[in-house]
Amino acid sequence: MIYLNKKSKSTNDTIRLKLPDGPGVYLFKDRSGQVIYVGKAKHLKKRVLSYLRPLPELPRKTAVMMNWAESIDSILTATEKEAFILERNLIKKSMPRYNIILRDDKQYPCLKLDIKDPYPRLSIVRKIKKDGALYFGPFSSAYSVRSTLKLINRIFQLRRCKGNSLPKRSRPCLNYQLDRCLGPCTYDIDISSYKEIVDQVRLFLDGRNRELIRQLKKNMELASGELNFEKAARIRDQVRAVEKTIERQHVVSPKMEDQDIIGLAHKNELFQLVILFVRKGCLLGNRDYLFKDKGGTASEVMEAFLKQYYPRESFIPKHILISEPVEDLGPIRDWISDLAGERVSIHYPLKGEKLHLVRMALANAENLLTGRSEPEKEDLLKLVESVLKLKKFPRSIEGIDISNLHGDKAVGTIVSFVDGLPYKSGYRNYRIKSVDGIDDYGMMSELVSRRLFRGSPPDLFVIDGGKGHLSVVKKMTDNFPGLEAPDLVALPKKDERGSGEQIYIPGRKNTLSLKSDHPVVHLLMRIRDEAHRRAVTYHQRLRGKNFKESDLDKIPGIAAKRKKLLLKHFMDINAVSRAKFENLVLVPGISRCVAQNILKFFKNN
């Protein structure tokens, strides 16, 4: 670690001596040792020295960051690509304040068709594996992929049985009766006939619909010529359904390519990014991301998005179009190509059809940015800070709650809100371990203690409870070593309707009373209710698992299969407990040793 004395030239000399000149990652830290910025460099020494110019010569955002930076660490890597990977992992781990962070960590769904199976089925997955199966997508949302799967199941006769292996049934399911499945689970279906349906589904998902229609019409004529009018009518309905699908599709590129088109609009501190998914020349959907970066540039936001978005994506198209130039585009392109396993082009177009597509994405981004109410969110958080008289601006807020039934299966939950919006990656569930019986205060104390041990606290804790719960949490945060105590408020649920909400604040004799329609109350209630909902849901799930348990689970040698056999033979657990040795050993799978264990258990209990 190198400590920075920004007013002394000796810092520059120290960096020249200690920092290597190869590729790697550098981390700026504040006085408390917390990482505030992570960067990647091809030449570490040159890059870090560029930050040590006089503050007026630096960009505004960099100057503010350097004003807080007290030390710097560096990690040397073998290649620049390794530095990209390390930078991304460190940003995801530390969430530095001055890095542009993509907070949405979802993976988009795809459709999987395992052609190695003689009777394959379509399934929805979120990870693409190199297993020889065909993957189609990704789709822009779970709704769009489910809608596509529903349409395919209605048009084509693919099996819908769950599981990779084909189940054997004595009679087919309802889908066979509706003529939506050939019933290979029951009948001996010719593999070549089923493969013909699989090939039609592949044409449909590949966007080769006109080729598919020609094939279907040919089959329809053959069926009609053989006087199989029922089959011909079904194929006719397939043709009509596919033709309707073609009418709804928006063709944006005649080249039938897979492309991601990224448009970025910005206004003041807000950056609105829209990514359009073009697959086989057709626009399938879009996603949007909103960034707030004080003093940042559009080029920096675009670079950060490329480096954080594509490494987590299961599918990377061959062509990516961007609306902003990026400084390190060459190394980023090579790195993303390695991730995709094939050459990926990232292009900043200046003319032609590609520029037209980028302008379409940019128009979507500008339209979204116009309708955003992010400044109102900023004003709301400032209002929270003012009304509650907080020590710091509540950029991050966490709600905490506990749930139990007479002290049984007690759990605690943390929900996280960043910039007034839910941050799902910060949600946590805890099982209370050190408290027995009904002790809400003890449970709350354990929950907060475990949360503080996990890392830096939020700017504000919102507690689902009253004055007692608030006192317990305050005592824990005040006495926690090496911690700058966060702000706290408690918001109890009202037992009966009233005209306002009572908010407990540490150091205040009386509660703060606000009207129910006050915007601060709305935000606090949303966080409190979200914590309560998650705690209750988690508690119910644990209790549900407990209800499925029985005394048979406590007997050595009894697992799920043997338990099922015993209950099927004796009908209920009471009959098992009364059974004699000679009756137990008659059950398939129950050995003499296991029968002895059963007799011994029920004799002692």
ZAMARGU-4260 file (C-alpha; in steps of 0.2 Angstrom, whole numbers, plus 5000, padded with zeros to 4 digits):
<rodrens>
0) 5000/5000/5000 | 5006/5017/4996 | 5000/5032/5006 | 4996/5048/4996 | 5003/5065/5001
5) 4996/5075/4986 | 5005/5090/4991 | 5022/5082/4990 | 5033/5077/4976 | 5039/5062/4986
10) 5023/5053/4982 | 5026/5053/4963 | 5044/5046/4967 | 5037/5033/4978 | 5025/5027/4965
15) 5038/5027/4951 | 5049/5016/4962 | 5036/5004/4969 | 5022/5002/4956 | 5026/4990/4941
20) 5025/4996/4923 | 5014/4981/4918 | 4995/4978/4916 | 4985/4977/4932 | 4972/4984/4944
25) 4974/4999/4955 | 4963/5003/4970 | 4961/5020/4978 | 4956/5020/4997 | 4949/5033/5009
30) 4955/5036/5027 | 4946/5021/5034 | 4953/5009/5021 | 4937/5007/5011 | 4939/5006/4992
35) 4932/5021/4984 | 4938/5017/4966 | 4944/5002/4956 | 4953/5005/4939 | 4962/4994/4926
40) 4977/4999/4917 | 4989/4993/4903 | 5003/5002/4911 | 5000/5004/4930 | 5013/5016/4934
45) 5008/5029/4920 | 4990/5027/4924 | 4992/5031/4942 | 5004/5045/4940 | 4991/5053/4929
50) 4979/5055/4944 | 4992/5065/4954 | 4991/5081/4944 | 4985/5097/4952 | 4966/5095/4956
55) 4961/5110/4945 | 4969/5100/4930 | 4959/5085/4933 | 4941/5081/4927 | 4928/5086/4940
60) 4924/5068/4946 | 4942/5063/4947 | 4946/5078/4957 | 4933/5075/4970 | 4938/5057/4971
65) 4956/5061/4973 | 4951/5073/4987 | 4945/5058/4997 | 4959/5046/4992 | 4972/5043/5006
70) 4981/5027/4999 | 4983/5016/4984 | 4985/4997/4982 | 4989/4988/4966 | 4988/4971/4959
75) 4999/4965/4945 | 4991/4953/4932 | 5000/4943/4918 | 4989/4951/4904 | 4977/4965/4901
80) 4963/4953/4899 | 4966/4946/4916 | 4966/4964/4922 | 4948/4966/4915 | 4942/4951/4924
85) 4950/4956/4941 | 4943/4974/4939 | 4925/4968/4937 | 4926/4956/4951 | 4933/4969/4963
90) 4920/4982/4958 | 4906/4969/4961 | 4914/4964/4978 | 4918/4982/4985 | 4904/4992/4976
95) 4916/5008/4976 | 4908/5024/4977 | 4916/5032/4962 | 4914/5018/4950 | 4900/5017/4938
100) 4891/5001/4944 | 4878/4990/4934 | 4866/4985/4948 | 4855/4973/4938 | 4863/4956/4940
105) 4849/4946/4931 | 4853/4934/4917 | 4840/4934/4903 | 4831/4918/4899 | 4834/4907/4884
110) 4825/4892/4876 | 4835/4875/4876 | 4832/4861/4864 | 4843/4846/4868 | 4844/4838/4851
115) 4854/4823/4858 | 4838/4817/4865 | 4828/4806/4853 | 4812/4815/4859 | 4818/4833/4864
120) 4808/4845/4873 | 4809/4864/4875 | 4814/4871/4892 | 4817/4888/4899 | 4835/4891/4906
125) 4846/4906/4911 | 4863/4898/4908 | 4870/4892/4892 | 4881/4877/4893 | 4893/4869/4881
130) 4883/4852/4881 | 4878/4850/4863 | 4860/4857/4865 | 4853/4871/4855 | 4850/4888/4864
135) 4838/4901/4857 | 4838/4919/4864 | 4841/4927/4875 | 4823/4935/4877 | 4821/4952/4885
140) 4810/4946/4899 | 4803/4930/4907 | 4786/4935/4900 | 4792/4936/4882 | 4800/4918/4883
145) 4785/4911/4891 | 4774/4918/4878 | 4785/4911/4864 | 4785/4894/4873 | 4766/4894/4874
150) 4765/4899/4856 | 4776/4884/4850 | 4767/4872/4861 | 4751/4877/4853 | 4757/4876/4835
155) 4769/4861/4836 | 4767/4844/4844 | 4783/4844/4855 | 4782/4834/4871 | 4780/4844/4887
160) 4784/4830/4899 | 4796/4837/4912 | 4813/4830/4914 | 4827/4825/4901 | 4822/4806/4901
165) 4805/4801/4893 | 4793/4795/4906 | 4783/4779/4903 | 4765/4781/4906 | 4750/4769/4904
170) 4740/4783/4895 | 4745/4799/4888 | 4741/4816/4896 | 4728/4830/4891 | 4740/4837/4878
175) 4739/4822/4867 | 4720/4823/4868 | 4721/4841/4862 | 4732/4835/4848 | 4746/4846/4854
180) 4758/4831/4857 | 4762/4815/4848 | 4762/4805/4865 | 4779/4797/4864 | 4778/4793/4883
185) 4764/4781/4879 | 4765/4776/4860 | 4779/4770/4849 | 4782/4786/4839 | 4794/4785/4824
190) 4809/4795/4828 | 4810/4802/4811 | 4792/4809/4812 | 4797/4818/4829 | 4813/4824/4821
195) 4803/4833/4807 | 4793/4843/4821 | 4810/4847/4830 | 4817/4854/4813 | 4801/4864/4811
200) 4803/4872/4828 | 4821/4876/4824 | 4816/4885/4809 | 4803/4895/4819 | 4816/4900/4832
205) 4829/4904/4820 | 4818/4916/4812 | 4817/4907/4795 | 4798/4908/4795 | 4796/4909/4776
210) 4806/4893/4774 | 4795/4885/4787 | 4779/4890/4778 | 4785/4883/4762 | 4789/4867/4770
215) 4772/4866/4779 | 4762/4870/4763 | 4771/4856/4754 | 4766/4844/4768 | 4748/4851/4768
220) 4747/4847/4749 | 4754/4829/4752 | 4742/4826/4766 | 4728/4832/4755 | 4733/4822/4740
225) 4733/4806/4752 | 4715/4811/4757 | 4721/4814/4775 | 4710/4830/4777 | 4712/4830/4796
230) 4731/4831/4795 | 4730/4844/4781 | 4718/4855/4791 | 4730/4854/4806 | 4744/4860/4795
235) 4734/4874/4788 | 4731/4880/4805 | 4750/4879/4808 | 4753/4890/4793 | 4740/4903/4798
240) 4748/4904/4816 | 4766/4906/4809 | 4760/4919/4796 | 4752/4929/4811 | 4768/4928/4820
245) 4778/4935/4805 | 4765/4950/4804 | 4769/4955/4822 | 4788/4954/4820 | 4797/4970/4817
250) 4812/4967/4804 | 4825/4980/4807 | 4840/4973/4797 | 4839/4963/4781 | 4856/4954/4785
255) 4847/4942/4797 | 4861/4945/4810 | 4861/4944/4829 | 4865/4961/4836 | 4864/4971/4852
260) 4861/4990/4849 | 4866/5001/4863 | 4860/5019/4864 | 4865/5031/4878 | 4857/5047/4882
265) 4862/5059/4896 | 4856/5075/4905 | 4865/5083/4919 | 4870/5068/4931 | 4858/5055/4923
270) 4863/5043/4910 | 4849/5032/4902 | 4855/5017/4892 | 4844/5006/4881 | 4849/4990/4873
275) 4839/4983/4859 | 4840/4964/4855 | 4840/4960/4837 | 4840/4942/4833 | 4840/4936/4815
280) 4836/4953/4809 | 4821/4955/4820 | 4819/4966/4835 | 4814/4954/4849 | 4814/4966/4864
285) 4824/4979/4874 | 4831/4982/4892 | 4835/4999/4900 | 4847/5005/4913 | 4848/5021/4923
290) 4865/5027/4930 | 4868/5042/4940 | 4886/5048/4939 | 4891/5066/4945 | 4905/5072/4934
295) 4906/5057/4923 | 4905/5056/4904 | 4895/5046/4892 | 4910/5037/4886 | 4915/5031/4903
300) 4897/5025/4906 | 4897/5015/4890 | 4914/5008/4894 | 4908/5002/4911 | 4893/4995/4904
305) 4902/4984/4891 | 4914/4978/4905 | 4901/4973/4917 | 4886/4968/4907 | 4893/4955/4894
310) 4904/4944/4906 | 4888/4939/4915 | 4878/4936/4899 | 4875/4918/4893 | 4873/4924/4875
315) 4884/4937/4866 | 4879/4941/4848 | 4892/4943/4835 | 4889/4962/4832 | 4887/4975/4845
320) 4883/4993/4840 | 4886/5008/4852 | 4881/5026/4852 | 4897/5032/4861 | 4915/5030/4857
325) 4925/5020/4870 | 4944/5023/4873 | 4949/5005/4876 | 4938/4997/4863 | 4951/4986/4856
330) 4956/4976/4872 | 4937/4976/4877 | 4933/4969/4860 | 4946/4955/4862 | 4941/4951/4880
335) 4922/4949/4875 | 4927/4939/4860 | 4936/4927/4872 | 4921/4926/4883 | 4910/4922/4868
340) 4922/4909/4860 | 4921/4918/4843 | 4925/4935/4835 | 4914/4949/4841 | 4914/4966/4833
345) 4910/4981/4843 | 4907/4996/4832 | 4903/5014/4834 | 4895/5018/4817 | 4896/5035/4808
350) 4885/5032/4793 | 4873/5019/4784 | 4861/5006/4791 | 4871/5004/4807 | 4870/5022/4811
355) 4851/5021/4808 | 4849/5007/4821 | 4860/5016/4834 | 4849/5032/4832 | 4834/5021/4835
360) 4841/5015/4852 | 4846/5032/4856 | 4829/5039/4853 | 4822/5026/4865 | 4834/5031/4878
365) 4830/5050/4876 | 4812/5046/4877 | 4814/5036/4893 | 4826/5050/4900 | 4812/5063/4897
370) 4800/5053/4907 | 4811/5049/4922 | 4808/5056/4939 | 4825/5053/4946 | 4827/5071/4951
375) 4811/5069/4962 | 4819/5054/4970 | 4834/5064/4974 | 4823/5078/4981 | 4814/5064/4991
380) 4830/5058/4999 | 4835/5076/5004 | 4817/5078/5012 | 4820/5062/5022 | 4837/5069/5028
385) 4829/5085/5033 | 4813/5079/5041 | 4822/5065/5051 | 4837/5076/5055 | 4850/5063/5049
390) 4869/5064/5050 | 4872/5059/5032 | 4862/5059/5016 | 4852/5042/5015 | 4859/5035/4999
395) 4858/5018/5006 | 4843/5012/5017 | 4840/4995/5025 | 4824/4989/5033 | 4826/4975/5046
400) 4812/4964/5054 | 4810/4947/5063 | 4797/4934/5061 | 4792/4919/5072 | 4778/4909/5079
405) 4779/4909/5098 | 4798/4909/5097 | 4798/4894/5085 | 4808/4895/5068 | 4813/4913/5072
410) 4820/4922/5057 | 4827/4939/5053 | 4827/4949/5036 | 4837/4963/5029 | 4830/4972/5014
415) 4841/4985/5005 | 4836/5001/4995 | 4848/5012/4985 | 4844/5029/4979 | 4826/5025/4985
420) 4824/5009/4974 | 4825/4991/4980 | 4842/4983/4978 | 4839/4965/4978 | 4857/4960/4979
425) 4858/4967/4996 | 4843/4957/5003 | 4848/4944/5016 | 4838/4931/5026 | 4845/4925/5043
430) 4839/4911/5055 | 4840/4916/5073 | 4852/4904/5082 | 4856/4911/5099 | 4839/4915/5106
435) 4826/4903/5112 | 4808/4907/5116 | 4799/4923/5114 | 4812/4937/5115 | 4810/4949/5101
440) 4823/4961/5108 | 4836/4947/5109 | 4832/4941/5091 | 4833/4959/5084 | 4850/4961/5093
445) 4857/4945/5085 | 4851/4950/5068 | 4859/4968/5069 | 4875/4960/5076 | 4877/4948/5061
450) 4872/4961/5049 | 4886/4973/5056 | 4899/4959/5055 | 4895/4956/5037 | 4902/4974/5032
455) 4899/4992/5031 | 4881/4997/5037 | 4869/5008/5027 | 4867/5026/5029 | 4850/5023/5038
460) 4842/5008/5046 | 4823/5007/5046 | 4817/4996/5060 | 4800/4987/5060 | 4795/4990/5078
465) 4794/5002/5092 | 4804/5011/5105 | 4811/4995/5113 | 4817/4988/5096 | 4825/5005/5092
470) 4834/5005/5109 | 4841/4988/5106 | 4848/4992/5089 | 4855/5008/5095 | 4864/5000/5109
475) 4871/4987/5097 | 4877/5000/5084 | 4885/5012/5097 | 4895/4998/5105 | 4901/4989/5089
480) 4920/4991/5087 | 4927/5002/5073 | 4910/5007/5067 | 4903/5024/5062 | 4885/5022/5069
485) 4872/5024/5056 | 4856/5034/5058 | 4841/5024/5065 | 4822/5026/5064 | 4808/5014/5070
490) 4791/5013/5062 | 4778/5002/5071 | 4763/4996/5062 | 4747/5004/5068 | 4734/4992/5077
495) 4720/5004/5072 | 4717/5017/5059 | 4723/5035/5063 | 4727/5051/5055 | 4746/5050/5055
500) 4761/5039/5058 | 4772/5039/5073 | 4791/5038/5070 | 4803/5034/5084 | 4820/5043/5082
505) 4835/5041/5095 | 4837/5055/5107 | 4820/5062/5104 | 4808/5062/5119 | 4792/5062/5109
510) 4789/5053/5093 | 4789/5062/5076 | 4771/5063/5070 | 4768/5064/5051 | 4753/5063/5041
515) 4750/5046/5032 | 4751/5054/5015 | 4768/5062/5018 | 4781/5057/5005 | 4794/5052/5019
520) 4781/5041/5027 | 4777/5033/5011 | 4796/5028/5008 | 4798/5022/5026 | 4782/5012/5025
525) 4787/5004/5009 | 4804/4999/5016 | 4796/4992/5032 | 4783/4983/5023 | 4795/4975/5011
530) 4806/4969/5026 | 4790/4962/5035 | 4784/4953/5019 | 4801/4945/5016 | 4803/4940/5034
535) 4785/4932/5035 | 4788/4923/5018 | 4804/4916/5024 | 4797/4910/5040 | 4782/4902/5032
540) 4794/4893/5020 | 4804/4886/5034 | 4788/4880/5043 | 4782/4872/5028 | 4797/4862/5027
545) 4795/4857/5045 | 4777/4851/5042 | 4784/4839/5029 | 4795/4831/5042 | 4789/4816/5053
550) 4796/4805/5066 | 4802/4792/5053 | 4815/4805/5048 | 4823/4803/5065 | 4826/4784/5063
555) 4843/4778/5057 | 4842/4770/5040 | 4826/4778/5035 | 4827/4790/5020 | 4814/4797/5009
560) 4812/4782/4998 | 4810/4770/5013 | 4798/4782/5022 | 4787/4782/5007 | 4787/4763/5006
565) 4782/4762/5024 | 4768/4775/5023 | 4761/4766/5007 | 4761/4749/5016 | 4754/4754/5033
570) 4744/4770/5027 | 4750/4781/5042 | 4763/4783/5055 | 4753/4777/5069 | 4751/4760/5061
575) 4770/4759/5058 | 4773/4763/5077 | 4762/4748/5081 | 4769/4736/5068 | 4777/4720/5073
580) 4794/4714/5067 | 4788/4701/5056 | 4776/4714/5047 | 4790/4727/5045 | 4802/4715/5036
585) 4788/4711/5023 | 4789/4729/5017 | 4800/4730/5001 | 4817/4738/5005 | 4815/4736/5024
590) 4829/4725/5030 | 4830/4716/5047 | 4842/4729/5054 | 4831/4744/5049 | 4816/4735/5056
595) 4825/4733/5073 | 4829/4752/5072 | 4811/4756/5069 | 4805/4745/5084 | 4819/4752/5095
600) 4814/4770/5091 | 4795/4769/5094 | 4799/4759/5110 | 4810/4773/5117 | 4798/4787/5111
</rodrens>
